[in-house]
Amino acid sequence: MAFKDLSLIDPILKALAEEGYTNPTPIQQKSIPLVLEGRDLLGCAQTGTGKTAAFAIPIIQLLAQQKQRKRGIKTLILTPTRELAIQIDESFAAYGRFTDIRHTVIFGGVSQLHQTKALQRGVDVLVATPGRLLDLINQKFIDLRQLETFVLDEADRMLDMGFIHDVKKIIALLPKKRQTLFFSATMPAEIQKLADSLLTRPATVEVTPPSSTVDKIDQQLYYTNKGDKAKLLIHLMEEKGIGSALVFTRTKHGADKVVKLLKKEDIKAAAIHGNKSQNARQNALKDFKSGKLQILVATDIAARGIDIDELANVFNYDLPNIPETYVHRIGRTGRAGHHGIAMSFVDGDTHKELKDIEKLIGKKIPVIENHPYPFNGVMTPKAEKAKKKSGFRRR
């Protein structure tokens, strides 16, 4: 199937052609007709499946086809991070370039001046993070009475980041009569409950089961000591001739520490996390995409919105304590049909996390034993106590 088979208008088809897109991904193929019909939609899809275009393209078409459209916010897209908000706004710019649709993006951490000026000029589509949206609503810069379509994106990450109460406040301000599109990579109980309260007879689109991992990703496990992780990372970069990699740490402090250790070895690296300014994060991501940086070290929250089709290598420097996060992380590679490798480090304190991850994905991750920094068996007393319950595969 091609995009031209989805009853899309010529301005959108022209924009897609300029972007080099001819065939829709499975979620786009399933979602676009449903959104164009005005249906509520529950979308469950992994990162990298083309979810943003699945809702952006039909929204642009519905707006473009309105005759004598009055200027005012017709569509609100709520998303958890600035990076993802910027990415979504860029998608509306790309797919809607040959229409008269106006759009803007608002997020915290920067001056609101340019954002409020754009709002005052009038927009059809508003992409927003929860905090800044509530702030500008309270300041009377935003009027949602004309809203026709509401998109809640990355709902599970909203929950993880503690935004769920803000989301509920925003929902209470929306017109009762509207089309709602709800997207989440995973569906924990609280997110399912929220979806049930928001959606009216929704169509469900599920692409790749929420707890599966992409087949094209080669998953590898390395048992090592906590103090040897940086040395193992450097060794693997050199041994495998890795030109660039995304490295995940659990904490902001951990990300900064890894960057410091890498720079000592003359490896060009930068960290992105919540304590970094918006400009610093965007510049680091830009430098990574252009090849100026060899390694980008990220926390999970900051990594949402990183969209690099040809990223071949992901390292789990620290295993996440939420197993679904592992699926999100390794989903940053193996995108757009490319092969990817996800290498995970396991020390004596993270055996429980490993067991939870393998239970979720339904398989054992292959262990790579032939490396110079093997685990020496030293575990903390707390880990030793928990070991018997979890069945740690000591190396």
Stockholm file with secondary structure:
# STOCKHOLM 1.0

chainA/1-395         MAFKDLSLIDPILKALAEEGYTNPTPIQQKSIPLVLEGRDLLGCAQTGTGKTAAFAIPIIQLLAQQKQRKRGIKTLILTPTRELAIQIDESFAAYGRFTDIRHTVIFGGVSQLHQTKALQRGVDVLVATPGRLLDLINQKFIDLRQLETFVLDEADRMLDMGFIHDVKKIIALLPKKRQTLFFSATMPAEIQKLADSLLTRPATVEVTPPSSTVDKIDQQLYYTNKGDKAKLLIHLMEEKGIGSALVFTRTKHGADKVVKLLKKEDIKAAAIHGNKSQNARQNALKDFKSGKLQILVATDIAARGIDIDELANVFNYDLPNIPETYVHRIGRTGRAGHHGIAMSFVDGDTHKELKDIEKLIGKKIPVIENHPYPFNGVMTPKAEKAKKKSGFRRR
#=GR chainA/1-395 SS CCGGGGTCCHHHHHHHHHHTCCSCCHHHHHHHHHHHTTCCEEEEECTTSCHHHHHHHHHHHHHHTCTTCCSSCCEEEECSCHHHHHHHHHHHHHHTTTSCCCEEEECSSSCSHHHHHHHHHCCSEEEECHHHHHHHHHTTCCCCTTCCEEEECSHHHHHHTTCHHHHHHHHHTSCSSCEEEEEESSCCHHHHHHHHHHCSSCEEEEESCTTCCCTTEEEEEEECCGGGHHHHHHHHHHHTTCCCEEEECSSHHHHHHHHHHHHHTTCCEEEESTTSCHHHHHHHHHHHHHTSCSEEEECHHHHTTCCCTTCCEEEESSCCSSHHHHHHHHTTSSCTTCCEEEEEEECTTCHHHHHHHHHHHTSCCCBCCCSSSCCCSCCCHHHHHHHHHHTCCCC
#=GC SS_cons         CCGGGGTCCHHHHHHHHHHTCCSCCHHHHHHHHHHHTTCCEEEEECTTSCHHHHHHHHHHHHHHTCTTCCSSCCEEEECSCHHHHHHHHHHHHHHTTTSCCCEEEECSSSCSHHHHHHHHHCCSEEEECHHHHHHHHHTTCCCCTTCCEEEECSHHHHHHTTCHHHHHHHHHTSCSSCEEEEEESSCCHHHHHHHHHHCSSCEEEEESCTTCCCTTEEEEEEECCGGGHHHHHHHHHHHTTCCCEEEECSSHHHHHHHHHHHHHTTCCEEEESTTSCHHHHHHHHHHHHHTSCSEEEECHHHHTTCCCTTCCEEEESSCCSSHHHHHHHHTTSSCTTCCEEEEEEECTTCHHHHHHHHHHHTSCCCBCCCSSSCCCSCCCHHHHHHHHHHTCCCC
//
